[in-house]
């Protein structure tokens, strides 16, 4: 898919290179172009499950959902959603509002609708389906991004977050690998 053509079709006034440049900032170790490309690949592989408009909304959500990312801030999703709206030439219509809301939903991973649920599944794929090695790569990338907090604060927050995933999603298919990752974090930070 030609991403610039998609932006133009939706009257989104932002050059694709600007967005990709945001994803390629030097302080990123996990929230990178690899993560973005993985999301687009997953959406493409499941394209048959969506209408054309839904598919395009998912691709646009992928492009913008972590485009603003500073691990030392707590408002990345809000800033990414605001940046998306700022780039929209037309007054926010329902489709634009849907994308905006899905971006916001990625903060808590609590979907507000079916399409949001689909996107969150794609975004959390490494957690729900990743091998231990993939989870470990994810962990190391996140740890690198959050190194500014220091090991102790990071370790405490990270264990709390990972354990919350198991509590929120007790049915999670990948719970054994996630539990193994929690033990790894406890032992290595």
N, CA, C and O atoms as a DFTB+ gen file, in Angstrom:
756 C
 N C O
     1  1       0.839      -1.180       0.000
     2  2       0.000       0.000       0.000
     3  2       0.886       1.247       0.000
     4  3       1.873       1.318       0.731
     5  1       0.531       2.194      -0.803
     6  2       1.224       3.476      -0.850
     7  2       0.666       4.339       0.281
     8  3      -0.452       4.846       0.189
     9  1       1.439       4.500       1.330
    10  2       0.965       5.195       2.521
    11  2       0.723       6.679       2.277
    12  3      -0.192       7.255       2.865
    13  1       1.527       7.310       1.417
    14  2       1.288       8.723       1.119
    15  2      -0.035       8.891       0.383
    16  3      -0.772       9.841       0.645
    17  1      -0.338       7.987      -0.528
    18  2      -1.627       8.064      -1.230
    19  2      -2.790       7.905      -0.254
    20  3      -3.827       8.552      -0.401
    21  1      -2.612       7.041       0.738
    22  2      -3.660       6.874       1.748
    23  2      -3.850       8.160       2.547
    24  3      -4.981       8.583       2.786
    25  1      -2.756       8.776       2.954
    26  2      -2.860      10.052       3.669
    27  2      -3.570      11.095       2.809
    28  3      -4.440      11.820       3.291
    29  1      -3.194      11.162       1.545
    30  2      -3.814      12.128       0.630
    31  2      -5.300      11.824       0.440
    32  3      -6.123      12.739       0.436
    33  1      -5.643      10.563       0.284
    34  2      -7.043      10.166       0.094
    35  2      -7.900      10.621       1.277
    36  3      -9.050      11.024       1.097
    37  1      -7.346      10.555       2.467
    38  2      -8.074      10.922       3.671
    39  2      -7.897      12.407       4.024
    40  3      -8.329      12.843       5.092
    41  1      -7.268      13.182       3.138
    42  2      -7.008      14.616       3.359
    43  2      -6.234      14.861       4.646
    44  3      -6.512      15.799       5.393
    45  1      -5.266      14.004       4.880
    46  2      -4.405      14.159       6.051
    47  2      -3.142      14.867       5.579
    48  3      -2.362      14.326       4.795
    49  1      -2.962      16.062       6.064
    50  2      -1.867      16.914       5.617
    51  2      -0.597      16.634       6.412
    52  3      -0.226      17.367       7.328
    53  1       0.036      15.565       6.029
    54  2       1.302      15.200       6.641
    55  2       2.044      14.316       5.649
    56  3       1.476      13.376       5.092
    57  1       3.288      14.620       5.439
    58  2       4.102      13.816       4.549
    59  2       4.457      12.510       5.253
    60  3       4.794      12.519       6.437
    61  1       4.385      11.406       4.547
    62  2       4.694      10.109       5.142
    63  2       6.105      10.087       5.711
    64  3       6.356       9.421       6.716
    65  1       7.017      10.796       5.089
    66  2       8.393      10.831       5.597
    67  2       8.489      11.511       6.957
    68  3       9.353      11.164       7.763
    69  1       7.614      12.470       7.218
    70  2       7.566      13.105       8.537
    71  2       7.146      12.085       9.587
    72  3       7.754      11.991      10.653
    73  1       6.104      11.323       9.278
    74  2       5.613      10.309      10.219
    75  2       6.672       9.227      10.440
    76  3       6.954       8.852      11.578
    77  1       7.250       8.735       9.358
    78  2       8.269       7.693       9.490
    79  2       9.488       8.216      10.244
    80  3      10.122       7.474      10.994
    81  1       9.812       9.482      10.048
    82  2      10.909      10.088      10.800
    83  2      10.626      10.117      12.294
    84  3      11.534       9.928      13.103
    85  1       9.383      10.352      12.660
    86  2       9.011      10.348      14.075
    87  2       9.226       8.946      14.662
    88  3       9.720       8.800      15.780
    89  1       8.853       7.934      13.901
    90  2       9.014       6.546      14.350
    91  2      10.487       6.130      14.404
    92  3      10.824       5.118      15.018
    93  1      11.342       6.892      13.778
    94  2      12.760       6.544      13.688
    95  2      13.635       7.396      14.618
    96  3      14.853       7.444      14.444
    97  1      13.024       8.068      15.602
    98  2      13.782       8.914      16.520
    99  2      14.775       8.071      17.325
   100  3      14.517       6.906      17.629
   101  1      15.896       8.673      17.656
   102  2      17.003       7.923      18.265
   103  2      16.705       7.386      19.661
   104  3      17.367       6.442      20.092
   105  1      15.753       7.939      20.374
   106  2      15.453       7.464      21.729
   107  2      14.533       6.237      21.743
   108  3      14.184       5.732      22.809
   109  1      14.153       5.772      20.581
   110  2      13.253       4.620      20.492
   111  2      14.062       3.337      20.327
   112  3      15.037       3.281      19.578
   113  1      13.626       2.315      21.046
   114  2      14.259       0.999      20.906
   115  2      13.242      -0.088      20.590
   116  3      13.578      -1.081      19.944
   117  1      12.011       0.087      21.034
   118  2      10.940      -0.855      20.672
   119  2       9.901      -0.172      19.790
   120  3       9.480      -0.743      18.784
   121  1       9.486       1.020      20.143
   122  2       8.455       1.748      19.399
   123  2       9.082       2.376      18.154
   124  3       9.151       3.597      18.009
   125  1       9.532       1.497      17.270
   126  2      10.313       1.882      16.092
   127  2       9.563       1.529      14.814
   128  3       8.419       1.074      14.836
   129  1      10.251       1.755      13.703
   130  2       9.692       1.362      12.410
   131  2       9.438      -0.147      12.351
   132  3       8.523      -0.583      11.652
   133  1      10.218      -0.943      13.062
   134  2       9.962      -2.394      13.082
   135  2       8.592      -2.691      13.683
   136  3       7.847      -3.520      13.160
   137  1       8.260      -2.013      14.786
   138  2       6.943      -2.193      15.407
   139  2       5.850      -1.736      14.448
   140  3       4.844      -2.424      14.273
   141  1       6.045      -0.586      13.834
   142  2       5.067      -0.074      12.876
   143  2       4.894      -1.047      11.711
   144  3       3.768      -1.367      11.328
   145  1       6.001      -1.514      11.151
   146  2       5.917      -2.456      10.029
   147  2       5.246      -3.759      10.425
   148  3       4.514      -4.347       9.629
   149  1       5.489      -4.218      11.654
   150  2       4.827      -5.425      12.141
   151  2       3.314      -5.220      12.216
   152  3       2.548      -6.102      11.826
   153  1       2.889      -4.079      12.708
   154  2       1.454      -3.790      12.771
   155  2       0.833      -3.764      11.383
   156  3      -0.220      -4.360      11.158
   157  1       1.481      -3.077      10.458
   158  2       0.949      -3.001       9.093
   159  2       0.890      -4.391       8.469
   160  3      -0.072      -4.716       7.774
   161  1       1.899      -5.204       8.707
   162  2       1.904      -6.574       8.189
   163  2       0.721      -7.372       8.753
   164  3       0.033      -8.074       8.012
   165  1       0.493      -7.262      10.054
   166  2      -0.627      -7.982      10.667
   167  2      -1.970      -7.513      10.092
   168  3      -2.852      -8.321       9.801
   169  1      -2.102      -6.211       9.936
   170  2      -3.347      -5.661       9.372
   171  2      -3.523      -6.169       7.948
   172  3      -4.618      -6.583       7.568
   173  1      -2.446      -6.140       7.151
   174  2      -2.508      -6.647       5.774
   175  2      -2.902      -8.122       5.732
   176  3      -3.705      -8.533       4.893
   177  1      -2.337      -8.912       6.635
   178  2      -2.629     -10.348       6.662
   179  2      -4.083     -10.639       7.032
   180  3      -4.606     -11.706       6.710
   181  1      -4.726      -9.701       7.701
   182  2      -6.116      -9.879       8.128
   183  2      -7.082      -8.973       7.366
   184  3      -8.228      -8.789       7.776
   185  1      -6.617      -8.421       6.276
   186  2      -7.396      -7.451       5.499
   187  2      -8.781      -7.988       5.119
   188  3      -9.756      -7.237       5.103
   189  1      -8.862      -9.264       4.819
   190  2     -10.127      -9.874       4.400
   191  2     -11.228      -9.745       5.462
   192  3     -12.411      -9.835       5.136
   193  1     -10.852      -9.537       6.713
   194  2     -11.821      -9.483       7.810
   195  2     -12.463      -8.099       7.956
   196  3     -13.353      -7.913       8.786
   197  1     -12.017      -7.134       7.156
   198  2     -12.465      -5.762       7.313
   199  2     -12.993      -5.193       6.000
   200  3     -12.618      -5.641       4.917
   201  1     -13.861      -4.208       6.119
   202  2     -14.258      -3.452       4.935
   203  2     -13.060      -2.600       4.522
   204  3     -12.099      -2.473       5.281
   205  1     -13.112      -2.026       3.342
   206  2     -12.013      -1.167       2.882
   207  2     -11.798       0.016       3.828
   208  3     -10.660       0.372       4.133
   209  1     -12.886       0.617       4.285
   210  2     -12.785       1.767       5.193
   211  2     -12.171       1.336       6.525
   212  3     -11.313       2.037       7.060
   213  1     -12.597       0.199       7.062
   214  2     -12.026      -0.291       8.322
   215  2     -10.534      -0.581       8.167
   216  3      -9.729      -0.242       9.034
   217  1     -10.189      -1.204       7.065
   218  2      -8.779      -1.503       6.805
   219  2      -7.953      -0.214       6.784
   220  3      -6.893      -0.141       7.406
   221  1      -8.441       0.795       6.070
   222  2      -7.718       2.063       6.001
   223  2      -7.633       2.730       7.373
   224  3      -6.606       3.319       7.709
   225  1      -8.690       2.646       8.161
   226  2      -8.667       3.203       9.517
   227  2      -7.594       2.514      10.364
   228  3      -6.881       3.167      11.126
   229  1      -7.487       1.199      10.226
   230  2      -6.475       0.461      10.989
   231  2      -5.063       0.862      10.577
   232  3      -4.189       1.028      11.428
   233  1      -4.841       1.017       9.281
   234  2      -3.516       1.436       8.800
   235  2      -3.198       2.840       9.318
   236  3      -2.087       3.095       9.783
   237  1      -4.164       3.739       9.240
   238  2      -3.932       5.106       9.730
   239  2      -3.696       5.110      11.238
   240  3      -2.851       5.857      11.731
   241  1      -4.427       4.292      11.960
   242  2      -4.200       4.185      13.402
   243  2      -2.785       3.706      13.667
   244  3      -2.096       4.244      14.534
   245  1      -2.347       2.697      12.923
   246  2      -0.978       2.193      13.096
   247  2       0.041       3.312      12.877
   248  3       0.976       3.465      13.662
   249  1      -0.138       4.084      11.823
   250  2       0.807       5.157      11.512
   251  2       0.912       6.188      12.634
   252  3       1.998       6.683      12.934
   253  1      -0.213       6.501      13.244
   254  2      -0.243       7.620      14.187
   255  2      -0.234       7.215      15.661
   256  3       0.030       8.069      16.507
   257  1      -0.506       5.959      16.008
   258  2      -0.771       5.636      17.414
   259  2       0.408       5.850      18.349
   260  3       0.199       6.156      19.523
   261  1       1.624       5.701      17.881
   262  2       2.808       5.959      18.704
   263  2       3.752       6.929      18.013
   264  3       4.957       6.902      18.264
   265  1       3.223       7.784      17.148
   266  2       4.124       8.687      16.414
   267  2       4.756       9.702      17.361
   268  3       5.897      10.111      17.143
   269  1       4.049      10.115      18.397
   270  2       4.631      10.947      19.441
   271  2       4.963       9.994      20.578
   272  3       4.074       9.371      21.158
   273  1       6.252       9.883      20.893
   274  2       6.645       8.916      21.907
   275  2       7.851       9.396      22.681
   276  3       8.960       9.495      22.156
   277  1       7.604       9.689      23.944
   278  2       8.658      10.065      24.883
   279  2       8.420       9.236      26.139
   280  3       7.465       9.499      26.870
   281  1       9.267       8.241      26.409
   282  2       9.020       7.357      27.543
   283  2       9.013       8.071      28.899
   284  3       8.552       7.499      29.887
   285  1       9.501       9.273      28.961
   286  2       9.512      10.018      30.226
   287  2       8.196      10.778      30.433
   288  3       8.022      11.450      31.450
   289  1       7.287      10.674      29.485
   290  2       5.995      11.375      29.576
   291  2       4.869      10.349      29.689
   292  3       5.016       9.194      29.290
   293  1       3.767      10.789      30.229
   294  2       2.605       9.919      30.422
   295  2       1.480      10.203      29.432
   296  3       0.409       9.603      29.523
   297  1       1.714      11.110      28.491
   298  2       0.627      11.524      27.601
   299  2       0.926      11.265      26.123
   300  3       0.466      12.008      25.255
   301  1       1.684      10.225      25.841
   302  2       2.066       9.941      24.452
   303  2       0.862       9.663      23.562
   304  3       0.789      10.162      22.439
   305  1      -0.073       8.875      24.054
   306  2      -1.250       8.540      23.237
   307  2      -2.077       9.794      22.958
   308  3      -2.541      10.009      21.839
   309  1      -2.253      10.613      23.989
   310  2      -3.011      11.853      23.800
   311  2      -2.305      12.770      22.800
   312  3      -2.948      13.366      21.935
   313  1      -0.983      12.880      22.924
   314  2      -0.219      13.733      22.004
   315  2      -0.243      13.169      20.578
   316  3      -0.313      13.925      19.610
   317  1      -0.184      11.846      20.457
   318  2      -0.269      11.222      19.130
   319  2      -1.641      11.465      18.518
   320  3      -1.746      11.771      17.331
   321  1      -2.689      11.329      19.320
   322  2      -4.057      11.564      18.831
   323  2      -4.244      13.023      18.438
   324  3      -4.878      13.319      17.425
   325  1      -3.697      13.930      19.232
   326  2      -3.786      15.359      18.909
   327  2      -3.026      15.674      17.623
   328  3      -3.506      16.442      16.788
   329  1      -1.850      15.086      17.463
   330  2      -1.082      15.297      16.241
   331  2      -1.880      14.796      15.034
   332  3      -1.919      15.455      13.995
   333  1      -2.510      13.641      15.175
   334  2      -3.340      13.100      14.092
   335  2      -4.439      14.098      13.725
   336  3      -4.623      14.417      12.551
   337  1      -5.164      14.587      14.725
   338  2      -6.254      15.534      14.441
   339  2      -5.733      16.803      13.784
   340  3      -6.359      17.348      12.875
   341  1      -4.584      17.266      14.254
   342  2      -3.984      18.477      13.680
   343  2      -3.675      18.292      12.193
   344  3      -3.756      19.238      11.410
   345  1      -3.321      17.065      11.819
   346  2      -2.981      16.782      10.416
   347  2      -4.211      16.613       9.534
   348  3      -4.105      16.638       8.307
   349  1      -5.352      16.443      10.136
   350  2      -6.576      16.232       9.355
   351  2      -7.086      17.565       8.835
   352  3      -7.374      18.483       9.604
   353  1      -7.191      17.652       7.532
   354  2      -7.585      18.901       6.896
   355  2      -9.058      19.216       7.143
   356  3      -9.417      20.355       7.443
   357  1      -9.892      18.210       7.016
   358  2     -11.327      18.420       7.175
   359  2     -11.694      18.464       8.645
   360  3     -10.938      18.025       9.511
   361  1     -12.867      19.002       8.900
   362  2     -13.378      18.929      10.260
   363  2     -13.481      17.449      10.627
   364  3     -13.818      16.621       9.781
   365  1     -13.199      17.126      11.851
   366  2     -13.259      15.713      12.240
   367  2     -14.642      15.104      11.992
   368  3     -15.632      15.493      12.611
   369  1     -14.679      14.148      11.079
   370  2     -15.914      13.421      10.833
   371  2     -15.896      12.149      11.674
   372  3     -14.971      11.935      12.458
   373  1     -16.899      11.316      11.517
   374  2     -16.995      10.117      12.350
   375  2     -15.782       9.195      12.167
   376  3     -15.268       8.649      13.143
   377  1     -15.326       9.020      10.923
   378  2     -14.185       8.142      10.675
   379  2     -12.914       8.678      11.349
   380  3     -12.147       7.919      11.942
   381  1     -12.709       9.978      11.251
   382  2     -11.552      10.602      11.888
   383  2     -11.658      10.462      13.406
   384  3     -10.669      10.171      14.079
   385  1     -12.855      10.670      13.938
   386  2     -13.069      10.518      15.381
   387  2     -12.817       9.080      15.834
   388  3     -12.296       8.847      16.924
   389  1     -13.196       8.110      14.979
   390  2     -12.943       6.701      15.310
   391  2     -11.445       6.433      15.443
   392  3     -11.009       5.796      16.403
   393  1     -10.665       6.912      14.493
   394  2      -9.212       6.720      14.529
   395  2      -8.636       7.404      15.767
   396  3      -7.814       6.829      16.480
   397  1      -9.072       8.624      16.010
   398  2      -8.635       9.370      17.194
   399  2      -8.891       8.550      18.468
   400  3      -8.014       8.441      19.326
   401  1     -10.090       7.979      18.586
   402  2     -10.446       7.213      19.781
   403  2      -9.629       5.928      19.902
   404  3      -9.223       5.554      21.002
   405  1      -9.387       5.256      18.791
   406  2      -8.578       4.028      18.846
   407  2      -7.165       4.356      19.314
   408  3      -6.583       3.616      20.106
   409  1      -6.618       5.457      18.829
   410  2      -5.293       5.878      19.296
   411  2      -5.323       6.081      20.810
   412  3      -4.418       5.624      21.508
   413  1      -6.340       6.751      21.323
   414  2      -6.463       6.956      22.767
   415  2      -6.619       5.630      23.507
   416  3      -6.092       5.467      24.608
   417  1      -7.338       4.687      22.911
   418  2      -7.571       3.383      23.546
   419  2      -6.278       2.602      23.751
   420  3      -6.207       1.740      24.627
   421  1      -5.256       2.897      22.952
   422  2      -4.000       2.144      23.097
   423  2      -3.278       2.476      24.403
   424  3      -2.345       1.771      24.787
   425  1      -3.692       3.529      25.081
   426  2      -3.072       3.876      26.368
   427  2      -3.380       2.806      27.416
   428  3      -2.495       2.388      28.163
   429  1      -4.631       2.371      27.466
   430  2      -5.053       1.398      28.479
   431  2      -5.257       0.008      27.895
   432  3      -5.439      -0.961      28.631
   433  1      -5.225      -0.084      26.589
   434  2      -5.547      -1.329      25.885
   435  2      -6.954      -1.812      26.227
   436  3      -7.229      -3.011      26.257
   437  1      -7.836      -0.847      26.484
   438  2      -9.254      -1.116      26.712
   439  2     -10.005      -0.604      25.484
   440  3     -10.143       0.607      25.310
   441  1     -10.490      -1.502      24.636
   442  2     -11.145      -1.069      23.400
   443  2     -12.500      -0.414      23.649
   444  3     -13.239      -0.796      24.556
   445  1     -12.802       0.571      22.830
   446  2     -14.096       1.248      22.914
   447  2     -15.074       0.731      21.864
   448  3     -16.264       1.046      21.906
   449  1     -14.567      -0.063      20.922
   450  2     -15.437      -0.649      19.894
   451  2     -14.709      -1.828      19.242
   452  3     -13.562      -2.116      19.583
   453  1     -15.372      -2.502      18.313
   454  2     -14.807      -3.703      17.697
   455  2     -13.498      -3.419      16.954
   456  3     -12.534      -4.174      17.080
   457  1     -13.467      -2.353      16.196
   458  2     -12.256      -2.039      15.433
   459  2     -11.097      -1.717      16.378
   460  3      -9.955      -2.097      16.120
   461  1     -11.393      -1.030      17.450
   462  2     -10.385      -0.764      18.460
   463  2      -9.876      -2.068      19.062
   464  3      -8.676      -2.217      19.292
   465  1     -10.761      -2.992      19.314
   466  2     -10.377      -4.306      19.844
   467  2      -9.421      -5.014      18.890
   468  3      -8.428      -5.604      19.315
   469  1      -9.732      -4.948      17.595
   470  2      -8.845      -5.555      16.605
   471  2      -7.469      -4.910      16.623
   472  3      -6.451      -5.602      16.601
   473  1      -7.440      -3.582      16.663
   474  2      -6.146      -2.900      16.648
   475  2      -5.338      -3.239      17.897
   476  3      -4.136      -3.489      17.812
   477  1      -5.982      -3.249      19.034
   478  2      -5.288      -3.555      20.289
   479  2      -4.725      -4.978      20.250
   480  3      -3.640      -5.230      20.775
   481  1      -5.447      -5.893      19.640
   482  2      -4.919      -7.257      19.490
   483  2      -3.649      -7.253      18.648
   484  3      -2.683      -7.941      18.979
   485  1      -3.642      -6.490      17.573
   486  2      -2.448      -6.390      16.739
   487  2      -1.302      -5.756      17.538
   488  3      -0.166      -6.228      17.491
   489  1      -1.615      -4.685      18.270
   490  2      -0.597      -3.954      19.017
   491  2       0.003      -4.806      20.141
   492  3       1.174      -4.647      20.483
   493  1      -0.786      -5.692      20.702
   494  2      -0.340      -6.532      21.815
   495  2       0.097      -7.923      21.356
   496  3       0.291      -8.811      22.186
   497  1       0.249      -8.119      20.072
   498  2       0.545      -9.438      19.529
   499  2       1.778     -10.080      20.156
   500  3       1.773     -11.281      20.428
   501  1       2.820      -9.315      20.386
   502  2       4.032      -9.901      20.972
   503  2       3.723     -10.447      22.362
   504  3       4.286     -11.465      22.766
   505  1       2.842      -9.787      23.091
   506  2       2.483     -10.221      24.443
   507  2       1.610     -11.464      24.391
   508  3       1.816     -12.402      25.162
   509  1       0.659     -11.478      23.508
   510  2      -0.300     -12.580      23.482
   511  2       0.176     -13.792      22.698
   512  3      -0.313     -14.899      22.922
   513  1       1.119     -13.605      21.786
   514  2       1.537     -14.717      20.926
   515  2       3.042     -14.907      20.804
   516  3       3.490     -15.869      20.179
   517  1       3.825     -14.018      21.382
   518  2       5.275     -14.073      21.190
   519  2       5.930     -15.229      21.925
   520  3       5.490     -15.632      23.002
   521  1       6.980     -15.749      21.330
   522  2       7.815     -16.736      22.017
   523  2       8.504     -16.030      23.178
   524  3       8.474     -14.802      23.262
   525  1       9.115     -16.784      24.061
   526  2       9.847     -16.143      25.158
   527  2      10.957     -15.255      24.597
   528  3      11.198     -14.166      25.116
   529  1      11.627     -15.709      23.550
   530  2      12.700     -14.918      22.958
   531  2      12.161     -13.602      22.392
   532  3      12.803     -12.559      22.522
   533  1      10.989     -13.650      21.767
   534  2      10.383     -12.416      21.242
   535  2       9.975     -11.492      22.389
   536  3      10.155     -10.277      22.306
   537  1       9.427     -12.070      23.455
   538  2       9.080     -11.266      24.627
   539  2      10.329     -10.634      25.243
   540  3      10.298      -9.486      25.685
   541  1      11.408     -11.381      25.268
   542  2      12.655     -10.869      25.824
   543  2      13.199      -9.722      24.965
   544  3      13.680      -8.727      25.506
   545  1      13.130      -9.846      23.657
   546  2      13.532      -8.739      22.777
   547  2      12.666      -7.506      23.026
   548  3      13.169      -6.384      23.094
   549  1      11.352      -7.728      23.161
   550  2      10.412      -6.641      23.466
   551  2      10.812      -5.994      24.783
   552  3      10.902      -4.770      24.881
   553  1      11.050      -6.818      25.788
   554  2      11.431      -6.317      27.111
   555  2      12.697      -5.471      27.045
   556  3      12.752      -4.386      27.624
   557  1      13.692      -5.954      26.355
   558  2      14.963      -5.215      26.270
   559  2      14.786      -3.874      25.563
   560  3      15.409      -2.882      25.939
   561  1      13.934      -3.848      24.537
   562  2      13.655      -2.580      23.852
   563  2      12.936      -1.593      24.755
   564  3      13.275      -0.410      24.784
   565  1      11.938      -2.077      25.496
   566  2      11.209      -1.213      26.430
   567  2      12.154      -0.722      27.528
   568  3      12.144       0.460      27.872
   569  1      12.968      -1.623      28.078
   570  2      13.904      -1.240      29.138
   571  2      14.865      -0.154      28.651
   572  3      15.171       0.779      29.393
   573  1      15.335      -0.268      27.425
   574  2      16.233       0.742      26.856
   575  2      15.524       2.092      26.766
   576  3      16.113       3.127      27.077
   577  1      14.260       2.080      26.341
   578  2      13.514       3.330      26.228
   579  2      13.284       3.979      27.597
   580  3      13.273       5.204      27.713
   581  1      13.103       3.167      28.610
   582  2      12.768       3.671      29.941
   583  2      13.971       3.777      30.876
   584  3      13.792       3.949      32.082
   585  1      15.179       3.678      30.353
   586  2      16.373       3.686      31.205
   587  2      16.507       4.966      32.023
   588  3      17.194       4.976      33.044
   589  1      15.873       6.019      31.596
   590  2      15.925       7.281      32.330
   591  2      15.299       7.210      33.712
   592  3      15.565       8.068      34.554
   593  1      14.481       6.214      33.955
   594  2      13.855       6.060      35.272
   595  2      14.777       5.382      36.284
   596  3      14.518       5.439      37.486
   597  1      15.834       4.748      35.819
   598  2      16.717       3.980      36.702
   599  2      16.193       2.560      36.866
   600  3      14.996       2.309      36.726
   601  1      17.100       1.633      37.165
   602  2      16.745       0.209      37.230
   603  2      15.676      -0.116      38.266
   604  3      14.740      -0.860      37.976
   605  1      15.807       0.437      39.474
   606  2      14.861       0.078      40.540
   607  2      13.441       0.516      40.205
   608  3      12.500      -0.271      40.313
   609  1      13.290       1.764      39.803
   610  2      11.956       2.272      39.460
   611  2      11.407       1.537      38.240
   612  3      10.226       1.191      38.197
   613  1      12.260       1.302      37.260
   614  2      11.811       0.577      36.076
   615  2      11.346      -0.817      36.459
   616  3      10.258      -1.239      36.067
   617  1      12.157      -1.532      37.218
   618  2      11.834      -2.904      37.607
   619  2      10.486      -2.960      38.325
   620  3       9.638      -3.793      38.003
   621  1      10.298      -2.087      39.279
   622  2       9.044      -2.063      40.036
   623  2       7.845      -1.799      39.122
   624  3       6.838      -2.505      39.180
   625  1       7.967      -0.782      38.289
   626  2       6.871      -0.445      37.382
   627  2       6.620      -1.520      36.339
   628  3       5.475      -1.808      35.990
   629  1       7.682      -2.100      35.854
   630  2       7.545      -3.112      34.803
   631  2       6.892      -4.379      35.337
   632  3       6.023      -4.951      34.678
   633  1       7.298      -4.823      36.518
   634  2       6.683      -6.010      37.110
   635  2       5.198      -5.753      37.358
   636  3       4.355      -6.607      37.085
   637  1       4.895      -4.584      37.871
   638  2       3.494      -4.219      38.113
   639  2       2.692      -4.269      36.805
   640  3       1.583      -4.804      36.766
   641  1       3.269      -3.703      35.736
   642  2       2.585      -3.706      34.434
   643  2       2.394      -5.125      33.906
   644  3       1.294      -5.488      33.488
   645  1       3.446      -5.920      33.923
   646  2       3.355      -7.284      33.380
   647  2       2.377      -8.130      34.182
   648  3       1.604      -8.895      33.606
   649  1       2.403      -8.002      35.499
   650  2       1.453      -8.750      36.332
   651  2       0.023      -8.281      36.088
   652  3      -0.912      -9.079      36.151
   653  1      -0.148      -6.993      35.810
   654  2      -1.496      -6.482      35.530
   655  2      -2.055      -7.083      34.242
   656  3      -3.263      -7.285      34.117
   657  1      -1.171      -7.366      33.290
   658  2      -1.631      -8.008      32.055
   659  2      -2.223      -9.381      32.348
   660  3      -3.251      -9.756      31.783
   661  1      -1.571     -10.126      33.231
   662  2      -2.082     -11.456      33.586
   663  2      -3.401     -11.355      34.345
   664  3      -4.285     -12.191      34.162
   665  1      -3.540     -10.343      35.193
   666  2      -4.782     -10.165      35.952
   667  2      -5.926      -9.707      35.051
   668  3      -7.053     -10.191      35.159
   669  1      -5.617      -8.766      34.163
   670  2      -6.631      -8.237      33.244
   671  2      -7.065      -9.274      32.220
   672  3      -8.227      -9.326      31.816
   673  1      -6.115     -10.092      31.813
   674  2      -6.369     -11.060      30.740
   675  2      -5.982     -12.459      31.220
   676  3      -5.007     -13.029      30.728
   677  1      -6.723     -13.014      32.162
   678  2      -6.347     -14.332      32.697
   679  2      -6.399     -15.437      31.642
   680  3      -5.803     -16.500      31.819
   681  1      -7.099     -15.186      30.568
   682  2      -7.239     -16.148      29.481
   683  2      -6.097     -16.066      28.480
   684  3      -6.069     -16.811      27.500
   685  1      -5.161     -15.166      28.722
   686  2      -4.102     -14.900      27.748
   687  2      -3.411     -16.203      27.334
   688  3      -2.949     -16.973      28.177
   689  1      -3.353     -16.422      26.067
   690  2      -2.788     -17.641      25.486
   691  2      -1.326     -17.828      25.873
   692  3      -0.853     -18.957      26.004
   693  1      -0.632     -16.751      26.050
   694  2       0.813     -16.775      26.227
   695  2       1.231     -16.595      27.688
   696  3       2.330     -16.110      27.956
   697  1       0.377     -16.975      28.627
   698  2       0.654     -16.688      30.036
   699  2       1.929     -17.350      30.550
   700  3       2.618     -16.765      31.385
   701  1       2.265     -18.546      30.080
   702  2       3.495     -19.202      30.539
   703  2       4.728     -18.381      30.183
   704  3       5.608     -18.180      31.019
   705  1       4.789     -17.907      28.944
   706  2       5.930     -17.090      28.530
   707  2       5.937     -15.742      29.249
   708  3       7.003     -15.218      29.572
   709  1       4.762     -15.185      29.500
   710  2       4.681     -13.912      30.210
   711  2       5.131     -14.086      31.665
   712  3       5.840     -13.233      32.198
   713  1       4.731     -15.164      32.296
   714  2       5.183     -15.440      33.665
   715  2       6.702     -15.646      33.701
   716  3       7.375     -15.197      34.629
   717  1       7.223     -16.318      32.700
   718  2       8.672     -16.517      32.603
   719  2       9.387     -15.178      32.436
   720  3      10.465     -14.975      32.995
   721  1       8.793     -14.269      31.671
   722  2       9.372     -12.937      31.489
   723  2       9.354     -12.161      32.801
   724  3      10.321     -11.468      33.116
   725  1       8.283     -12.263      33.564
   726  2       8.205     -11.576      34.857
   727  2       9.345     -12.045      35.759
   728  3       9.995     -11.233      36.417
   729  1       9.582     -13.339      35.787
   730  2      10.689     -13.870      36.585
   731  2      12.032     -13.364      36.071
   732  3      12.927     -13.058      36.858
   733  1      12.169     -13.276      34.753
   734  2      13.411     -12.758      34.166
   735  2      13.645     -11.315      34.611
   736  3      14.758     -10.952      34.992
   737  1      12.586     -10.488      34.560
   738  2      12.703      -9.088      34.978
   739  2      13.103      -9.016      36.445
   740  3      13.985      -8.237      36.807
   741  1      12.471      -9.815      37.290
   742  2      12.791      -9.819      38.728
   743  2      14.255     -10.165      38.977
   744  3      14.880      -9.615      39.883
   745  1      14.797     -11.066      38.184
   746  2      16.163     -11.547      38.392
   747  2      17.241     -10.683      37.721
   748  3      18.409     -10.746      38.104
   749  1      16.860      -9.892      36.739
   750  2      17.878      -9.221      35.917
   751  2      17.950      -7.715      36.051
   752  3      18.803      -7.098      35.414
   753  1      17.101      -7.098      36.842
   754  2      17.190      -5.630      37.024
   755  2      17.421      -5.314      38.489
   756  3      17.526      -4.145      38.859
